[in-house]
Amino acid sequence: MPAVSKGDGMRGLAVFISDIRNCKSKEAEIKRINKELANIRSKFKGDKALDGYSKKKYVCKLLFIFLLGHDIDFGHMEAVNLLSSNKYTEKQIGYLFISVLVNSNSELIRLINNAIKNDLASRNPTFMCLALHCIANVGSREMGEAFAADIPRILVAGDSMDSVKQSAALCLLRLYKASPDLVPMGEWTARVVHLLNDQHMGVVTAAVSLITCLCKKNPDDFKTCISLAVSRLSRIVSSASTDLQDYTYYFVPAPWLSVKLLRLLQCYPPPEDAAVKGRLVECLETVLNKAQEPPKSKKVQHSNAKNAILFETISLIIHYDSEPNLLVRACNQLGQFLQHRETNLRYLALESMCTLASSEFSHEAVKTHIDTVINALKTERDVSVRQRAADLLYAMCDRSNAKQIVSEMLRYLETADYAIREEIVLKVAILAEKYAVDYSWYVDTILNLIRIAGDYVSEEVWYRVLQIVTNRDDVQGYAAKTVFEALQAPACHENMVKVGGYILGEFGNLIAGDPRSSPPVQFSLLHSKFHLCSVATRALLLSTYIKFINLFPETKATIQAVLRAGSQLRNADVELQQRAVEYLTLSSVASTDVLATVLEEMPPFPERESSILAKLKRKKGPGAGSALDDGRRDPSSNDINGGVEPTPSTVSTPSPSADLLGLRAAPPPAAPPASAGAGNLLVDVFDGPAAQPSLGPTPEEAFLSELEPPAPESPMALLADPAPAADPGPEDIGPPIPEADELLNKFVCKNNGVLFENQLLQIGVKSEFRQNLGRMYLFYGNKTSYSSRILTHCGPPGDLQTHLAVQTKRVAAQVDGGAQVQQVLNIECLRDFLTPPLLSVRFRYGGTPQALTLKLPVTINKFFQPTEMAAQDFFQRWKQLSLPQQEAQKIFKANHPMDAEVTKAKLLGFGSALLDNVDPNPENFVGAGIIQTKALQVGCLLRLEPNAQAQMYRLTLRTSKEPVSRHLCELLAQQF
């Protein structure tokens, strides 16, 4: 850019600015400005033509006056005239004035556009850059229409200077953000990707920003950028600080470009090319390794740049969720930041670990930091950091640590900031229900919640405890006793009175045998709270009183006297008056049998979606991200993001797997209807295996009691419009997409995750299998900003229908932009099978039909039941399966780092039980299990022998059926 000569100093402008600064009052300033405006106006209107320097000086004064807050209604034409000057300083002032003062609807836009066209065609790089900056600064639709076709041409032209390419890329980015429809996609899109290989780092940085924005809407057009971005990132990460001297910031090579490249890679799934993926994994490992090195400078700029790259790297690792080793390393690195002296780093570490906690690979690693997170919750000064600590505790909670986390959150609740108390209450309520080791603990927790923070316990929370107590016979007596004791406190929150009134009215008879809680004592205790409560609570207590007449006839006279009192029969509130009159009449007129029939115990509530989780999501807002991830949810719950209400169970006492975190029971009749889910965005639901409940029937009985054996496959249209639309049938299913096998392999050893994702659609899976039955939840997330309707068909191909039955539940709705819908599949394994069922998905985007076919993650090992056996029994069975056709063996090279813990986790995820002290070599793994089908059971024994030195494995499987042996061997070998 040309230097400004000494003669361009504009002494008159400097004097004017000095005069303004020396004004003693506002009036003096206005007087001086008006005098100058009059002088400039006279110069512009004078007969004598002004030279370029004078025009520039006066236009600068007008610009300064405008920046002081005064209106400027002239001088625009003189500024436009400056655009035709051949002097850089005059042209620059003209463009500056236009960028600041000219309205996009101005009549001068056409003249300005002509001047810009001339400068873009001049091939003078300085003038071209000025013109591009003006287009970007104004950014009007008219300018976009005029230049949207020219700027891509300048960007990819071979003779364009580096500075011009850089300006063109950023200008095109500005126009695309303002009016995406104006930027035409054409052959230039393939050429712009190759700017990632440009030698000028400024051009690469600008190009990455542009490509990142463009690929979000047109991912397929820019898919080739993945390998180029990985290549460029690899060169930066592996370079020394001296290699990129001009772009090294405090010993960190090109930090801004590195961050942009990592964000670009997050727009796509992991690379399909093994070489590219390997190079990228190497880059990510290098970044994690550099984070462990001692800092090269003590200045904050160095640590900021280094940490920016590190956190973006961790975000990419979390996005891929496919490299267990990297996920664990990322978790350990974040754990070091939890005690860092920088508050911002602690905040970011907690936030990132919330997302890591939802990955099945890193959940256990996150749990190791529980003490540090609890300490942060207690001692952090910054409320936002404490809130992130609470979010992380919520995300890392499972059955093994639920009691500790809930008790710590309850303890924190006593001193928590008022702004986050309601959110903490909701989280405690959800965790207490989801991970209750027994129902008495759950009741104690909720009553403590009401005692500590009663004002923040919403109706959804205490409705829920009533539903669970009503539906569980084994906890009703304990709940009645506990709530009776809680009501004896001198100061009792009104929500406690509501809960106590309902529970004692229904189950007070269970504790009436104790003289300390006899019927008159119960009534007296409740009635002592009556006059201190609101109208709604009094109405509930009146219902409790009439229930007492049925439960305890000896209290009839006392209660009738209360109902007959003038304060009730002539109450100003119509609801209370009506209840008192009706209940008094009912107790006086009805016979004992009629009274018992009318006032019998409430039946169990039907299973529906609970509104507690929906309320938490509404509080967080849509797109809340990992902070709202519902921990590691039970796949048998239908609560996720507004899930479909299941058919009510015919069993009066729901099984724990169905209800503790069922979060599905209805509120009492007086309650408002439960809200639908908040429609949280996408990545929030795919978060790891469900914990096994430990109450009531065994997990197998609980699961199987809920599942109907699936009927033969039924086509289903998901999210169909009200207008009739043909569902895709089996004959319409096309061939699976090329990467279908790779996507399927990701689920061989896990049940939950993202099955498919592109820029338009995300399909997630949560599933659970017991014996020969399974239940799968498919989540279809609309990632666009437009409503869409999706048609799906899922089921086994024709030759598989006698081996596998899939029953689908139909859902009809429109999927709004950023929303998600759930589909439930019930699966029954009839006989052993080798081919997975198919899922066909069809939808429209931008008027263009979109179709894809995936393989559902239902493989034969999903029906594996682990079997424990002693070493003697194992070898005896191993010898029995000694026929050649019963054994399958494979020797293969390791495709992943040979980590014993990861290998163990994969074998457990595969479904077999791991047998200790069976193999003479402690490095080997031995497992056993039974594949359950409706027709027969197939016993299976396996042995995995790792050779760390040669980086090889030998896998041997023996089963009673030859095809099963081969198929299981192929499936498992691909996991290592």
C-alpha positions, 0 to 999 in steps of 0.5 A, spaced: 500 500 500 503 506 498 505 511 503 502 517 504 507 523 503 508 529 507 504 533 503 498 529 504 498 531 512 492 536 511 493 541 515 487 544 515 483 538 518 488 538 523 487 545 525 479 543 525 480 537 530 484 541 534 479 547 535 474 542 536 478 539 542 479 545 545 472 547 545 470 549 553 462 547 552 458 543 547 455 550 545 462 552 543 463 545 539 456 546 535 458 553 533 465 551 531 462 545 527 456 550 524 461 555 522 466 549 518 459 546 515 458 553 512 465 554 509 465 547 506 458 548 503 460 554 500 466 551 497 462 545 494 457 550 491 463 555 489 464 557 482 471 555 482 473 548 481 476 544 487 482 540 486 483 533 489 487 535 495 481 540 497 476 535 496 479 530 500 480 535 506 473 537 506 470 530 505 475 528 511 472 534 515 465 532 514 467 524 516 470 527 522 463 531 524 459 525 522 463 521 527 462 526 532 454 525 532 452 530 527 448 529 521 451 530 514 446 531 508 451 534 503 458 532 500 456 525 498 457 527 490 464 530 492 466 523 495 463 519 489 468 524 485 474 522 489 473 515 487 475 517 480 482 520 482 488 516 480 491 518 487 491 513 492 490 517 498 484 521 495 481 514 492 482 511 499 478 517 503 472 517 497 471 509 499 472 511 506 466 516 506 462 512 502 463 506 507 461 510 513 455 515 510 452 512 504 446 508 505 444 502 501 438 505 498 442 511 496 441 514 489 448 514 488 449 507 489 449 506 481 455 511 480 458 508 486 458 501 482 460 504 476 466 506 479 468 500 483 467 496 476 472 500 473 477 499 479 476 492 479 477 492 472 484 496 472 488 490 475 491 495 479 492 491 486 491 497 490 485 500 487 482 493 487 483 492 494 480 498 496 474 497 491 473 490 494 473 493 501 468 498 500 463 492 497 464 488 503 463 494 508 457 496 505 454 489 503 448 491 500 444 486 496 444 491 490 452 491 490 451 483 491 447 483 485 452 487 481 459 484 483 457 477 486 459 474 479 465 478 478 469 476 485 469 469 485 473 470 478 478 475 481 479 470 487 481 464 482 484 468 477 491 466 476 494 473 475 491 476 481 496 478 487 496 475 493 493 481 497 487 481 492 485 474 493 485 475 500 481 481 500 476 477 494 475 471 499 473 476 505 469 480 501 465 474 498 464 471 505 461 478 507 456 477 501 455 470 502 453 471 509 448 477 507 445 474 501 447 467 500 442 466 494 446 471 490 453 467 490 452 462 485 456 456 486 460 454 479 466 451 477 470 456 481 468 452 487 472 446 486 478 451 484 477 455 491 479 449 495 486 449 492 487 456 495 488 451 501 495 450 498 497 457 496 504 459 499 501 465 501 499 464 508 494 470 508 490 467 502 490 460 506 487 464 512 482 468 508 480 462 504 479 457 510 474 462 513 470 462 506 470 455 505 468 453 512 462 458 511 460 455 504 461 448 506 455 448 511 450 449 506 454 445 500 458 440 503 459 435 497 461 441 493 467 442 498 468 435 500 475 435 497 478 440 502 478 435 507 485 432 505 488 439 503 486 442 510 489 436 513 495 436 509 496 444 511 494 443 518 500 437 518 505 442 515 503 447 521 503 443 527 510 439 525 513 446 523 518 449 528 516 456 530 522 459 526 519 455 519 513 460 519 517 467 522 512 472 519 506 468 521 509 465 528 505 468 534 509 468 540 513 461 538 506 458 536 506 457 528 500 460 525 495 459 531 489 463 527 490 459 521 490 452 525 484 454 529 480 455 522 483 449 519 480 445 525 474 448 525 473 446 518 474 439 519 469 439 524 464 440 518 465 433 516 465 426 519 472 423 520 476 422 513 474 416 509 481 415 506 485 411 511 492 415 510 488 422 511 485 419 517 492 417 520 495 423 518 490 427 522 490 423 528 498 424 528 496 431 528 492 431 533 496 427 537 502 432 536 498 438 539 496 434 545 504 432 546 506 439 545 501 441 550 505 437 555 511 441 553 514 446 558 512 453 555 517 457 551 514 464 553 511 466 560 507 471 556 500 470 556 499 471 549 503 465 548 499 460 553 493 463 549 495 461 542 497 455 545 491 453 548 486 456 543 489 450 538 489 445 544 481 446 545 479 446 538 483 440 537 479 437 543 473 439 540 475 436 533 476 429 537 470 430 541 466 431 534 469 425 531 468 420 537 471 415 534 478 414 537 478 412 544 485 413 545 485 420 543 478 421 547 482 419 554 488 423 552 484 429 551 480 428 558 486 427 562 489 434 558 483 437 560 483 435 567 490 438 568 486 445 567 481 444 572 486 446 577 489 452 573 490 459 576 486 462 570 479 462 571 477 462 563 481 455 562 478 452 568 471 454 565 473 451 558 475 445 561 469 444 565 465 445 559 469 441 554 469 435 559 461 436 559 461 433 552 466 428 553 462 425 559 457 423 554 462 419 550 462 411 552 470 411 550 471 417 555 466 417 560 470 413 565 476 417 564 472 423 566 469 420 572 476 420 575 476 427 576 470 427 580 473 430 587 476 436 583 469 438 580 466 437 587 471 442 590 470 447 584 463 447 585 464 449 593 470 453 592 470 457 585 468 464 586 465 465 579 458 463 578 459 461 571 464 456 573 460 453 578 455 452 574 459 449 569 461 444 575 454 443 576 453 441 569 459 436 569 457 433 575 450 432 572 453 429 565 458 424 569 453 421 573 452 414 573 449 409 578 456 408 581 457 415 583 449 418 583 449 418 591 455 422 592 454 427 586 446 428 588 448 429 596 454 434 594 449 438 589 444 438 595 449 441 599 451 446 594 444 448 593 444 451 600 448 456 598 448 456 591 446 463 587 439 464 586 440 465 579 441 457 578 438 454 584 432 452 579 436 449 574 440 445 580 433 443 583 431 440 576 438 436 575 438 433 582 430 431 581 432 427 574 439 424 577 435 422 583 430 418 579 434 416 574 439 412 578 435 411 585 438 405 588 432 404 592 426 408 592 426 410 599 433 414 597 429 417 592 423 419 596 428 422 601 432 426 596 426 429 593 423 431 600 430 434 602 430 438 596 423 441 598 426 442 605 432 446 602 430 449 596 422 449 596 421 455 593 425 453 587 421 446 586 417 446 581 410 443 580 413 438 575 418 435 581 413 434 586 408 431 581 413 426 579 415 424 586 407 423 587 407 419 581 413 414 583 410 413 590 403 411 587 406 406 582 410 403 587 407 399 592 414 397 596 415 405 597 408 407 599 409 406 607 416 409 607 414 415 603 408 416 608 412 415 614 418 420 612 413 425 609 409 425 616 416 426 620 417 432 615 411 435 616 412 436 624 418 441 623 416 448 625 417 451 619 415 447 613 415 449 606 408 449 602 410 444 597 412 439 603 405 440 605 402 439 598 406 432 598 404 430 605 397 432 604 397 427 597 401 421 600 397 421 607 391 422 604 392 416 599 397 411 604 396 414 611 393 408 613 400 404 612 402 408 618 396 409 622 398 403 627 403 407 630 400 411 636 405 417 634 402 417 627 395 415 629 389 418 624 387 424 629 394 425 629 395 425 622 389 430 621 391 434 626 398 435 623 395 437 616 390 441 619 395 445 623 398 448 616 391 449 613 391 456 614 398 458 612 397 455 605 395 458 598 388 456 595 391 451 591 394 447 597 387 448 601 383 445 596 388 439 596 388 438 603 380 438 603 381 432 598 385 429 603 380 430 609 375 427 605 380 421 603 381 420 611 373 419 612 374 413 608 380 411 610 379 412 618 372 413 619 373 415 627 375 422 624 369 423 620 366 427 626 372 432 626 373 432 619 365 434 618 366 439 623 371 443 619 367 442 613 361 445 616 365 451 619 363 458 616 369 459 613 369 453 609 362 453 607 362 461 605 369 461 603 370 467 598 374 462 593 369 459 589 373 452 589 374 452 596 367 453 597 364 448 592 369 442 595 367 444 602 359 443 600 360 437 596 365 433 600 360 435 606 354 432 603 358 426 600 360 424 607 353 425 610 349 422 605 353 416 601 353 409 605 360 406 607 360 402 600 359 408 596 364 412 599 369 406 599 368 406 591 368 413 590 374 415 594 378 408 593 386 409 592 388 412 586 390 407 580 397 407 578 399 413 573 400 411 566 407 411 563 408 418 559 413 423 558 415 427 564 416 434 564 422 435 568 427 434 563 423 438 558 423 444 563 430 443 564 431 444 557 426 450 556 430 453 561 437 452 558 434 454 551 434 450 544 441 448 542 444 448 549 449 443 547 453 438 552 451 442 558 444 439 558 446 432 556 441 428 560 447 424 563 448 417 560 440 415 559 437 409 560 435 407 552 428 404 555 426 411 557 422 415 552 424 422 554 429 424 549 428 431 546 420 430 546 420 422 545 413 419 543 409 417 548 409 409 549 403 405 550 401 405 557 403 399 561 398 394 563 402 392 570 400 396 576 407 397 578 412 399 573 419 396 572 425 400 574 428 400 567 421 402 565 420 408 570 426 410 574 428 415 569 422 413 566 420 420 566 414 418 563 409 418 568 403 423 568 402 428 573 396 428 578 389 430 575 390 437 578 396 438 574 397 441 568 399 437 562 406 435 561 410 439 556 412 436 550 420 436 550 424 442 548 426 439 542 434 440 543 439 440 538 442 433 535 448 431 539 445 432 546 442 425 546 447 420 544 451 419 550 453 412 552 450 406 555 445 406 560 446 403 567 442 397 569 437 398 574 438 394 581 430 394 583 424 390 583 425 384 577 431 383 574 433 387 568 432 382 563 425 381 566 424 388 567 426 389 559 422 383 557 416 385 560 415 392 556 417 389 550 412 386 545 414 380 541 415 384 534 410 383 529 412 382 522 415 388 519 411 394 518 413 400 513 412 406 516 412 414 514 416 418 519 414 425 519 409 425 514 405 431 512 397 431 513 396 430 506 397 423 503 404 421 502 406 414 499 411 410 504 417 407 501 416 400 501 421 394 501 421 394 493 423 402 494 429 401 498 436 402 494 443 400 495 446 402 501 451 408 501 458 406 500 460 408 507 454 403 510 459 398 512 464 402 515 458 406 519 455 399 521 462 397 524 462 403 529 456 400 532 459 392 533 461 394 540 457 399 542 449 401 542 449 408 542 452 414 537 451 417 531 449 413 525 449 418 520 451 425 519 451 430 514 450 438 513 442 436 512 441 430 517 443 427 523 441 420 525 442 417 532 441 411 535 440 408 542 439 401 543 438 395 548 438 388 547 435 382 552 435 375 550 432 375 543 429 381 543 431 388 542 429 395 542 432 401 538 431 408 538 432 412 532 433 420 532 432 424 526 435 431 527 434 436 522 440 440 521 438 445 516 434 452 518 428 449 514 422 445 516 422 438 512 418 432 512 422 425 512 419 418 510 423 412 512 422 405 512 426 400 516 426 392 516 430 386 514 430 384 506 426 379 503 431 373 505 432 376 512 424 376 514 424 369 517 430 370 521 429 377 524 422 381 525 422 388 526 416 392 528 416 400 527 412 405 531 409 410 526 410 417 527 407 423 523 410 430 524 413 436 520 421 436 523 422 444 524 429 446 522 434 444 528 429 440 531 429 432 532 424 426 532 424 419 535 422 413 532 422 406 536 423 399 533 422 393 537 426 387 534 426 380 535 431 375 533 428 369 530 434 365 527 441 366 526 442 371 521 448 374 517 445 381 514 443 387 518 436 390 516 436 396 512 434 403 513 431 407 507 430 415 509 427 420 504 426 427 504 427 434 500 432 439 501 431 446 497 426 442 492 431 437 491 429 429 493 434 426 497 435 419 499 439 414 502 440 407 505 443 405 511 445 398 514 441 398 521 446 397 527 443 390 528 448 384 528 448 377 531 452 379 537 447 384 539 443 378 542 449 375 545 448 373 553 455 373 557 456 367 560 461 366 566 464 359 567 470 356 571 477 354 567 475 347 567 468 348 564 471 352 559 476 347 556 471 342 556 466 346 552 472 348 548 474 341 546 467 339 545 467 344 539 473 341 536 470 340 529 473 344 523 467 347 521 465 349 528 472 354 529 473 360 525 480 363 526 483 370 523 490 372 524 491 380 522 495 386 523 492 391 529 489 397 526 489 401 532 494 402 538 494 396 542 491 398 549 489 392 554 483 396 557 480 398 550 481 391 548 477 389 554 472 394 553 471 392 546 470 385 548 465 387 553 461 391 548 461 385 543 457 381 548 461 376 551 463 375 558 471 376 560 473 370 564 479 371 568 485 366 570 483 361 564 488 362 559 495 360 561 498 367 558 495 373 562 496 377 556 490 373 552 483 374 553 478 369 553 470 370 553 464 366 553 457 367 551 450 364 548 447 367 542 439 367 544 434 366 538 427 364 538 429 358 534 435 356 538 441 358 542 448 358 539 454 357 544 460 361 543 467 361 546 472 366 543 480 367 545 484 373 543 491 373 543 495 380 542 502 380 540 504 387 542 511 386 538 509 384 532 502 389 532 498 383 530 492 379 533 490 372 533 482 371 534 479 364 535 472 363 535 468 356 536 460 356 536 456 350 535 454 353 528 459 354 522 456 360 519 456 364 526 463 362 527 465 365 521 461 371 521 462 373 529 470 372 527 469 377 521 465 382 525 470 382 531 476 382 527 474 389 524 474 392 531 482 391 532 
